[in-house]
Amino acid sequence: MLKELLSGNRVSGAKQSRRALREGQARAVYLARDADPALTEPLRALCAERDVPVVDRYAMRELGQAAGIQVSAAVVTLLR
């Protein structure tokens, strides 16, 4: 599943992910299991509202690596 993030069109970070969800561009949202719930829960609710699948089984370090960025990531969104 993480290979999808490396090869697919994606954004990382809460702000860009929120924008993609609001604009209907999100295909799936990856929320790090060890991220602060104050950050992830509003995004999880927005995903439920927009009927976008959430994957929450990976750590921040794993998401950052899978997204091809140099830092850990709390949120990575796969775009349509």
The first five atom37 places (N, CA, C, CB, O) and aatype in JSON, in Angstrom:
{
  "aatype": [12, 10, 11, 6, 10, 10, 15, 7, 2, 1, 19, 15, 7, 0, 11, 5, 15, 1, 1, 0, 10, 1, 6, 7, 5, 0, 1, 0, 19, 18, 10, 0, 1, 3, 0, 3, 14, 0, 10, 16, 6, 14, 10, 1, 0, 10, 4, 0, 6, 1, 3, 19, 14, 19, 19, 3, 1, 18, 0, 12, 1, 6, 10, 7, 5, 0, 0, 7, 9, 5, 19, 15, 0, 0, 19, 19, 16, 10, 10, 1],
  "atom_mask": [
    [1, 1, 1, 1, 1],
    [1, 1, 1, 1, 1],
    [1, 1, 1, 1, 1],
    [1, 1, 1, 1, 1],
    [1, 1, 1, 1, 1],
    [1, 1, 1, 1, 1],
    [1, 1, 1, 1, 1],
    [1, 1, 1, 0, 1],
    [1, 1, 1, 1, 1],
    [1, 1, 1, 1, 1],
    [1, 1, 1, 1, 1],
    [1, 1, 1, 1, 1],
    [1, 1, 1, 0, 1],
    [1, 1, 1, 1, 1],
    [1, 1, 1, 1, 1],
    [1, 1, 1, 1, 1],
    [1, 1, 1, 1, 1],
    [1, 1, 1, 1, 1],
    [1, 1, 1, 1, 1],
    [1, 1, 1, 1, 1],
    [1, 1, 1, 1, 1],
    [1, 1, 1, 1, 1],
    [1, 1, 1, 1, 1],
    [1, 1, 1, 0, 1],
    [1, 1, 1, 1, 1],
    [1, 1, 1, 1, 1],
    [1, 1, 1, 1, 1],
    [1, 1, 1, 1, 1],
    [1, 1, 1, 1, 1],
    [1, 1, 1, 1, 1],
    [1, 1, 1, 1, 1],
    [1, 1, 1, 1, 1],
    [1, 1, 1, 1, 1],
    [1, 1, 1, 1, 1],
    [1, 1, 1, 1, 1],
    [1, 1, 1, 1, 1],
    [1, 1, 1, 1, 1],
    [1, 1, 1, 1, 1],
    [1, 1, 1, 1, 1],
    [1, 1, 1, 1, 1],
    [1, 1, 1, 1, 1],
    [1, 1, 1, 1, 1],
    [1, 1, 1, 1, 1],
    [1, 1, 1, 1, 1],
    [1, 1, 1, 1, 1],
    [1, 1, 1, 1, 1],
    [1, 1, 1, 1, 1],
    [1, 1, 1, 1, 1],
    [1, 1, 1, 1, 1],
    [1, 1, 1, 1, 1],
    [1, 1, 1, 1, 1],
    [1, 1, 1, 1, 1],
    [1, 1, 1, 1, 1],
    [1, 1, 1, 1, 1],
    [1, 1, 1, 1, 1],
    [1, 1, 1, 1, 1],
    [1, 1, 1, 1, 1],
    [1, 1, 1, 1, 1],
    [1, 1, 1, 1, 1],
    [1, 1, 1, 1, 1],
    [1, 1, 1, 1, 1],
    [1, 1, 1, 1, 1],
    [1, 1, 1, 1, 1],
    [1, 1, 1, 0, 1],
    [1, 1, 1, 1, 1],
    [1, 1, 1, 1, 1],
    [1, 1, 1, 1, 1],
    [1, 1, 1, 0, 1],
    [1, 1, 1, 1, 1],
    [1, 1, 1, 1, 1],
    [1, 1, 1, 1, 1],
    [1, 1, 1, 1, 1],
    [1, 1, 1, 1, 1],
    [1, 1, 1, 1, 1],
    [1, 1, 1, 1, 1],
    [1, 1, 1, 1, 1],
    [1, 1, 1, 1, 1],
    [1, 1, 1, 1, 1],
    [1, 1, 1, 1, 1],
    [1, 1, 1, 1, 1]
  ],
  "atom_positions": [
    [[0.8, -1.21, 0.0], [0.0, 0.0, 0.0], [0.84, 1.27, 0.0], [-0.91, 0.0, 1.18], [0.49, 2.26, -0.65]],
    [[1.95, 1.24, 0.73], [2.8, 2.43, 0.77], [3.46, 2.72, -0.57], [3.85, 2.28, 1.83], [3.8, 3.86, -0.86]],
    [[3.64, 1.7, -1.4], [4.24, 1.91, -2.72], [3.38, 2.84, -3.56], [4.44, 0.58, -3.44], [3.89, 3.54, -4.43]],
    [[2.07, 2.84, -3.3], [1.14, 3.72, -3.99], [1.52, 5.19, -3.76], [-0.3, 3.47, -3.51], [1.36, 6.02, -4.66]],
    [[2.02, 5.5, -2.58], [2.39, 6.87, -2.27], [3.62, 7.33, -3.04], [2.65, 7.02, -0.78], [3.7, 8.49, -3.46]],
    [[4.57, 6.43, -3.25], [5.78, 6.79, -4.0], [5.49, 7.05, -5.47], [6.82, 5.7, -3.87], [6.05, 7.96, -6.07]],
    [[4.61, 6.24, -6.03], [4.37, 6.34, -7.47], [3.2, 7.24, -7.82], [4.13, 4.98, -8.03], [3.09, 7.69, -8.96]],
    [[2.33, 7.53, -6.87], [1.13, 8.3, -7.17], [1.29, 9.78, -6.94], [0.0, 0.0, 0.0], [2.26, 10.23, -6.32]],
    [[0.34, 10.54, -7.43], [0.28, 11.98, -7.2], [-0.21, 12.18, -5.77], [-0.65, 12.71, -8.24], [-1.24, 11.62, -5.4]],
    [[0.5, 12.96, -4.97], [0.19, 13.07, -3.55], [0.56, 14.44, -3.0], [0.92, 11.98, -2.78], [1.31, 15.2, -3.61]],
    [[0.01, 14.72, -1.83], [0.4, 15.89, -1.05], [0.65, 15.41, 0.38], [-0.7, 17.03, -1.1], [0.07, 14.41, 0.81]],
    [[1.49, 16.12, 1.09], [1.73, 15.76, 2.49], [1.45, 16.98, 3.36], [3.19, 15.26, 2.7], [1.58, 18.13, 2.93]],
    [[1.07, 16.71, 4.58], [0.76, 17.77, 5.52], [-0.73, 17.99, 5.66], [0.0, 0.0, 0.0], [-1.51, 17.73, 4.75]],
    [[-1.11, 18.47, 6.84], [-2.52, 18.64, 7.16], [-3.19, 19.71, 6.3], [-2.69, 18.99, 8.62], [-4.3, 19.52, 5.81]],
    [[-2.52, 20.83, 6.1], [-3.12, 21.93, 5.35], [-3.4, 21.54, 3.9], [-2.21, 23.16, 5.4], [-4.49, 21.77, 3.4]],
    [[-2.41, 20.97, 3.24], [-2.6, 20.56, 1.84], [-3.6, 19.41, 1.73], [-1.26, 20.16, 1.22], [-4.36, 19.35, 0.76]],
    [[-3.59, 18.52, 2.69], [-4.53, 17.4, 2.68], [-5.96, 17.91, 2.87], [-4.18, 16.38, 3.77], [-6.88, 17.45, 2.19]],
    [[-6.14, 18.84, 3.78], [-7.47, 19.43, 4.01], [-7.97, 20.09, 2.73], [-7.42, 20.45, 5.16], [-9.14, 19.95, 2.37]],
    [[-7.11, 20.81, 2.06], [-7.48, 21.48, 0.81], [-7.89, 20.45, -0.24], [-6.32, 22.34, 0.28], [-8.9, 20.63, -0.93]],
    [[-7.12, 19.38, -0.38], [-7.44, 18.34, -1.36], [-8.78, 17.69, -1.05], [-6.34, 17.28, -1.39], [-9.55, 17.38, -1.96]],
    [[-9.07, 17.48, 0.23], [-10.36, 16.9, 0.62], [-11.51, 17.84, 0.27], [-10.37, 16.58, 2.12], [-12.52, 17.41, -0.28]],
    [[-11.36, 19.09, 0.59], [-12.42, 20.07, 0.32], [-12.68, 20.25, -1.17], [-12.07, 21.42, 0.94], [-13.81, 20.5, -1.6]],
    [[-11.62, 20.13, -1.97], [-11.76, 20.31, -3.42], [-12.12, 19.02, -4.14], [-10.47, 20.87, -3.99], [-12.23, 19.0, -5.37]],
    [[-12.3, 17.93, -3.4], [-12.68, 16.66, -4.01], [-11.57, 15.97, -4.78], [0.0, 0.0, 0.0], [-11.85, 15.16, -5.66]],
    [[-10.32, 16.28, -4.46], [-9.18, 15.71, -5.17], [-8.58, 14.49, -4.47], [-8.13, 16.75, -5.35], [-7.73, 13.81, -5.03]],
    [[-9.02, 14.21, -3.24], [-8.42, 13.13, -2.45], [-9.0, 11.78, -2.82], [-8.62, 13.39, -0.95], [-10.22, 11.61, -2.9]],
    [[-8.11, 10.82, -3.06], [-8.53, 9.44, -3.33], [-8.43, 8.61, -2.06], [-7.67, 8.82, -4.44], [-9.27, 7.73, -1.83]],
    [[-7.43, 8.86, -1.23], [-7.24, 8.18, 0.05], [-6.36, 9.05, 0.93], [-6.61, 6.75, -0.14], [-5.49, 9.78, 0.44]],
    [[-6.57, 8.97, 2.24], [-5.78, 9.75, 3.19], [-5.09, 8.79, 4.14], [-6.67, 10.76, 3.97], [-5.72, 7.91, 4.72]],
    [[-3.79, 8.96, 4.28], [-2.97, 8.16, 5.19], [-2.7, 9.01, 6.43], [-1.63, 7.69, 4.51], [-2.07, 10.06, 6.34]],
    [[-3.18, 8.55, 7.58], [-2.95, 9.24, 8.85], [-2.0, 8.39, 9.68], [-4.28, 9.49, 9.61], [-2.25, 7.2, 9.88]],
    [[-0.94, 8.98, 10.16], [0.04, 8.24, 10.97], [-0.57, 7.83, 12.3], [1.31, 9.09, 11.2], [-1.25, 8.63, 12.95]],
    [[-0.34, 6.6, 12.69], [-0.92, 6.08, 13.92], [-0.32, 6.75, 15.16], [-0.72, 4.58, 14.0], [-0.93, 6.75, 16.23]],
    [[0.89, 7.31, 15.03], [1.54, 7.95, 16.17], [1.5, 9.47, 16.1], [2.98, 7.49, 16.26], [2.23, 10.15, 16.82]],
    [[0.66, 10.01, 15.24], [0.52, 11.47, 15.14], [-0.44, 11.97, 16.22], [0.0, 11.87, 13.72], [-1.22, 11.21, 16.79]],
    [[-0.36, 13.24, 16.5], [-1.22, 13.88, 17.51], [-2.68, 13.81, 17.06], [-0.79, 15.36, 17.74], [-3.02, 14.3, 15.98]],
    [[-3.55, 13.22, 17.88], [-4.97, 13.13, 17.53], [-5.63, 14.49, 17.29], [-5.71, 12.39, 18.61], [-6.6, 14.59, 16.55]],
    [[-5.11, 15.54, 17.93], [-5.66, 16.88, 17.69], [-5.49, 17.29, 16.24], [-4.98, 17.91, 18.6], [-6.27, 18.09, 15.72]],
    [[-4.49, 16.73, 15.58], [-4.26, 17.0, 14.15], [-5.03, 16.03, 13.27], [-2.76, 16.91, 13.84], [-5.62, 16.44, 12.27]],
    [[-5.04, 14.76, 13.63], [-5.61, 13.74, 12.74], [-7.13, 13.6, 12.84], [-4.98, 12.42, 13.04], [-7.78, 13.31, 11.83]],
    [[-7.7, 13.8, 14.01], [-9.13, 13.57, 14.16], [-10.01, 14.49, 13.3], [-9.52, 13.72, 15.6], [-10.98, 14.02, 12.72]],
    [[-9.7, 15.79, 13.2], [-10.51, 16.63, 12.3], [-10.4, 16.16, 10.83], [-10.06, 18.1, 12.41], [-11.38, 16.23, 10.08]],
    [[-9.24, 15.7, 10.44], [-9.08, 15.19, 9.07], [-9.85, 13.88, 8.9], [-7.59, 14.98, 8.74], [-10.46, 13.65, 7.85]],
    [[-9.83, 13.03, 9.92], [-10.58, 11.78, 9.86], [-12.08, 12.08, 9.7], [-10.33, 10.94, 11.14], [-12.77, 11.4, 8.94]],
    [[-12.58, 13.08, 10.42], [-13.99, 13.46, 10.32], [-14.32, 14.0, 8.93], [-14.34, 14.51, 11.38], [-15.38, 13.7, 8.38]],
    [[-13.42, 14.79, 8.37], [-13.63, 15.33, 7.02], [-13.62, 14.21, 5.99], [-12.55, 16.37, 6.67], [-14.39, 14.24, 5.03]],
    [[-12.77, 13.22, 6.19], [-12.74, 12.06, 5.3], [-14.07, 11.3, 5.35], [-11.57, 11.11, 5.68], [-14.59, 10.88, 4.32]],
    [[-14.61, 11.13, 6.56], [-15.88, 10.43, 6.71], [-17.0, 11.21, 6.02], [-16.21, 10.23, 8.2], [-17.87, 10.63, 5.38]],
    [[-16.96, 12.52, 6.16], [-17.95, 13.4, 5.54], [-17.88, 13.31, 4.01], [-17.74, 14.85, 5.99], [-18.92, 13.34, 3.34]],
    [[-16.67, 13.21, 3.47], [-16.46, 13.19, 2.02], [-16.39, 11.77, 1.45], [-15.19, 13.93, 1.67], [-16.18, 11.59, 0.25]],
    [[-16.55, 10.77, 2.32], [-16.5, 9.35, 1.91], [-15.15, 8.99, 1.26], [-17.65, 9.04, 0.94], [-15.11, 8.33, 0.22]],
    [[-14.07, 9.44, 1.9], [-12.72, 9.16, 1.43], [-12.1, 8.15, 2.39], [-11.85, 10.48, 1.36], [-12.13, 8.35, 3.6]],
    [[-11.54, 7.05, 1.87], [-10.94, 6.04, 2.75], [-9.74, 6.57, 3.53], [-10.51, 4.83, 1.92], [-8.96, 7.39, 3.03]],
    [[-9.61, 6.09, 4.77], [-8.5, 6.46, 5.65], [-7.68, 5.21, 5.94], [-9.02, 7.11, 6.97], [-8.22, 4.16, 6.28]],
    [[-6.36, 5.34, 5.81], [-5.43, 4.27, 6.18], [-4.65, 4.8, 7.37], [-4.47, 3.86, 4.96], [-4.02, 5.85, 7.29]],
    [[-4.68, 4.07, 8.49], [-4.02, 4.58, 9.7], [-3.15, 3.54, 10.39], [-5.06, 5.08, 10.67], [-3.07, 3.51, 11.62]],
    [[-2.5, 2.7, 9.61], [-1.69, 1.64, 10.22], [-0.19, 1.9, 10.19], [-1.98, 0.35, 9.52], [0.58, 1.06, 10.66]],
    [[0.25, 3.02, 9.65], [1.68, 3.3, 9.52], [2.13, 4.41, 10.46], [2.02, 3.67, 8.08], [1.33, 5.26, 10.85]],
    [[3.41, 4.39, 10.81], [4.01, 5.42, 11.67], [4.4, 6.63, 10.84], [5.23, 4.86, 12.42], [4.5, 6.56, 9.62]],
    [[4.61, 7.74, 11.51], [4.98, 8.99, 10.83], [6.24, 8.81, 9.99], [5.18, 10.11, 11.85], [6.32, 9.29, 8.86]],
    [[7.23, 8.12, 10.55], [8.49, 7.89, 9.83], [8.23, 7.13, 8.53], [9.49, 7.11, 10.72], [8.78, 7.47, 7.49]],
    [[7.39, 6.09, 8.61], [7.08, 5.28, 7.43], [6.36, 6.1, 6.36], [6.22, 4.07, 7.82], [6.65, 5.96, 5.17]],
    [[5.43, 6.95, 6.78], [4.7, 7.77, 5.81], [5.62, 8.78, 5.13], [3.54, 8.5, 6.5], [5.52, 9.0, 3.92]],
    [[6.51, 9.38, 5.9], [7.45, 10.33, 5.31], [8.33, 9.67, 4.26], [0.0, 0.0, 0.0], [8.53, 10.22, 3.18]],
    [[8.85, 8.5, 4.58], [9.69, 7.77, 3.62], [8.9, 7.37, 2.39], [10.3, 6.52, 4.28], [9.38, 7.5, 1.26]],
    [[7.69, 6.88, 2.59], [6.86, 6.43, 1.47], [6.46, 7.6, 0.57], [5.6, 5.72, 1.99], [6.28, 7.42, -0.64]],
    [[6.34, 8.78, 1.15], [5.98, 9.96, 0.36], [7.19, 10.58, -0.32], [5.3, 10.99, 1.25], [7.06, 11.51, -1.11]],
    [[8.38, 10.06, -0.01], [9.6, 10.55, -0.64], [10.06, 11.89, -0.09], [0.0, 0.0, 0.0], [10.71, 12.66, -0.8]],
    [[9.73, 12.17, 1.17], [10.19, 13.42, 1.78], [11.22, 13.1, 2.86], [8.99, 14.23, 2.38], [11.31, 11.96, 3.33]],
    [[11.99, 14.09, 3.25], [13.11, 13.9, 4.17], [12.7, 13.88, 5.64], [14.11, 14.98, 3.96], [13.53, 13.58, 6.51]],
    [[11.45, 14.19, 5.94], [10.99, 14.25, 7.33], [9.8, 13.33, 7.54], [10.61, 15.7, 7.71], [9.23, 12.81, 6.57]],
    [[9.43, 13.12, 8.79], [8.25, 12.32, 9.09], [7.0, 13.08, 8.66], [8.19, 11.98, 10.61], [7.0, 14.31, 8.55]],
    [[5.93, 12.33, 8.4], [4.67, 12.95, 7.97], [3.51, 12.4, 8.78], [4.43, 12.72, 6.46], [3.38, 11.19, 8.93]],
    [[2.69, 13.29, 9.31], [1.5, 12.88, 10.05], [0.37, 12.53, 9.08], [1.06, 14.0, 11.01], [-0.46, 11.66, 9.36]],
    [[0.36, 13.21, 7.93], [-0.72, 13.03, 6.96], [-0.14, 13.06, 5.54], [-1.81, 14.13, 7.12], [0.65, 13.93, 5.2]],
    [[-0.55, 12.09, 4.75], [-0.22, 12.08, 3.32], [-1.5, 11.72, 2.58], [0.96, 11.04, 2.98], [-2.19, 10.77, 2.95]],
    [[-1.82, 12.49, 1.56], [-3.05, 12.27, 0.81], [-2.72, 11.88, -0.63], [-3.94, 13.52, 0.84], [-1.96, 12.56, -1.32]],
    [[-3.3, 10.78, -1.05], [-3.16, 10.32, -2.42], [-4.23, 11.01, -3.25], [-3.27, 8.76, -2.51], [-5.42, 10.95, -2.92]],
    [[-3.82, 11.65, -4.33], [-4.75, 12.42, -5.15], [-5.29, 11.61, -6.31], [-4.07, 13.67, -5.67], [-4.7, 10.62, -6.74]],
    [[-6.42, 12.04, -6.81], [-7.06, 11.39, -7.97], [-6.26, 11.62, -9.22], [-8.49, 11.9, -8.18], [-6.63, 11.15, -10.3]]
  ]
}
